């Protein structure tokens, strides 16, 4: 099965082409370039979008705009080519990139997204209770390194690849492929535009 996986929930968009578990190619760029990256990966293997069997997309939590772009790209491909889609949490993909780590995604507004017992949580970095020595990965861990390390966490160097939610892990974690319109983003909190509307 040939799968195109992508994630646009953070500032670094990732894309991977995977066939039966083997990574054929990967790319990192900006969110707006994710479809161009996918095209380049396919062309490098002498393939076309019509050769794809399925699409996997990161569902967040993360940037509201980034998530919408990624979902729109995945849905457009899937609907245009009649492909099934699976959504994978960006937090789960980060954790898969460094087993045993705690994924921390920058939620802006001086907050972070982290896994919780009932699903992802949004909180201030100083509110995150961690066991001494736990490794935190993700753009939130990088941004709030000082706070997390003061609480006993270990944060790898900024350029460590485990800080990026690599699409290869989305492909590996994907289950329950189905209709594109059934894949929904994980927002955790109300988007800024809706907060402004309700406050008016």
N, C-alpha and C positions, 0 to 999 in steps of 0.2 A: 504494500500500500504506500503510495506517495502522498506525503502530507506537507502542507505549507503551514508553519506556525509563526505567529507574530505576537508581539506585546508592545503596546504604546502607552502604558500606564505611568511610566516615569520619564525623566528627561532624555534617557537613552532608549531609543526604539530598537528592538531586536527582531530578527527574522531568521528562520531556519527552514531548510528543505531537508526532509527526512524520509528515507525509504526503508520500510520494515525495520525501524530502529536504528538504522545507520544514517549518520549525519552527512549529507552530501555537500552542504555548504551553509555558511552563516554570515550574517551581516549585522553591523551596528551603525546606527545613524540617528537622524532626527525623525520625529513622528511623521512629518510631511513627506518623507522619502521612503516610507516603508513599502509601498507598492512598487516603486522603482527598484528597491533592493530585491524584492521578490522576483521581479522580472529578470534582473541580472543573474540571480541564483539559478533560475530555470534555464536561461540561455547558456550559462556556463556548463550545464550538464546536457546541452542539446535538447532541452525539453521546452514545452509550452504550457501555458495555464490549463489547456485542455487535457493535459496528461495527469493533472492532479486528481486524487481520489477523495481528499478531505481537507478541511481547513481547521486549524486550532487557533484560538485567540485568547489573549490575556484579558481577564475580566476585572482586574483591579484587586483591591482598591488602589487609587492613585489619582492622577490629574483627571479632572472631569472632561476637559477638552480632549486630552490624549486618549482616554477611554472611548469617547464617542468616535474619534477618528479611526481607531483600531477596529471597533465593532462595525463601523460603516464599511471599511475596507473588506473585512471578513465576510460581511453579509452581501456586499456587492459581488464579490467573487463567487460566493456560494450560490446565490440566486441566479447569477448569469450563467454559471456552468452546471447547475443542478447538483451541487455537492453538499454533503452533510457537514455540520460544524459542531465543534465541542469547545466549551469555555473552560479555562483553567485559571484559578486564582493566581495573581501575581505573587502573593505572599508564599503560596505553595511552591511556585517555581523557584523563588529565591531560596527557600529552605532546601529544595532538592539539589541546588547548586553547591551547597555546603551542608551536608547532613549533620544534624545536631545543633545547627545554628538557629538563632532567633531572627527572623526577617523583620526589618524595620523600614517602612516606606515613608518618605517625606510627605506629609499631608498639607503642607503650607500652613499659614495662620499660626505658626509656632506649635504645630501639633504633628503627631506621627500616627501611622496605621500599623498595628501589630495583630498577630493572631490572638483570638480569645476562645474561651470555652464554647460560647454560643455563636461564634463567627468573629470576623475582624472587629477590632476596637479602635477608636480614635481617642487619643489622650495627649497631654503635654509630655515631653520627654522626661521631665523630672518626676512624673507620676509613674513611670514604668519601673516596676520592681523586678530586678533580675538577680539570679544566683551569681555569686562571685565566680568569675572565669567564663561565664557564658559568652559565646562569640555572637556578636550582632552584625548582620550584613544588610546591605541595601543603602539607597541614597539617604534615607533618614538616619541611619547609623553614622554615615560619613558627616552629614550636616551637624548632628548633635553629638559628635564624638566625645567632646569634653564632659558633657552631662552624663552620658552613658558610662564612660570610663570612670568617672567619679563615683558612680553607683556600683562599680565592681565588674562591669562588662569589659570584654575585649573586642576592639574594633580593628579589623585588618587594615593595612594601608589603603589610602584613597583609591589607588589604581588597581587594587586587587579585583580580579574578574568576578569574584563571588558577590560583588555589590550590584551587579547588573542582572536583571531577571532574564536569563538567556532562553530564547525560544526553543532551543533543543530540549529543555526540561519541560516546557509546556507540551511538546509533542509526546514525550515519554509518559507524562501524567494524564494525558487525555483519555477520557472515557465517555460513554453516553453520547455518541454522535447523533445529531438529529437536525431538525429544521433550523435554519439560520435565525429566524425570528424568535426562537425560544431561548437563545443565549442572551442573558441580561447582565449588565455591568453591576459590580459591587461598589456602591457609592459610600456606604456607612453613614454619611451625614448629608444633609441637604445641600445641593449645589449653591454657590454664591448668588446666581441669578434668581433662584427661587427665594432665597432669604431676603433679597432686596425687594422682590415682588410682594412678599407677605408683610414686610415692614412698612411698605408704602400705604 
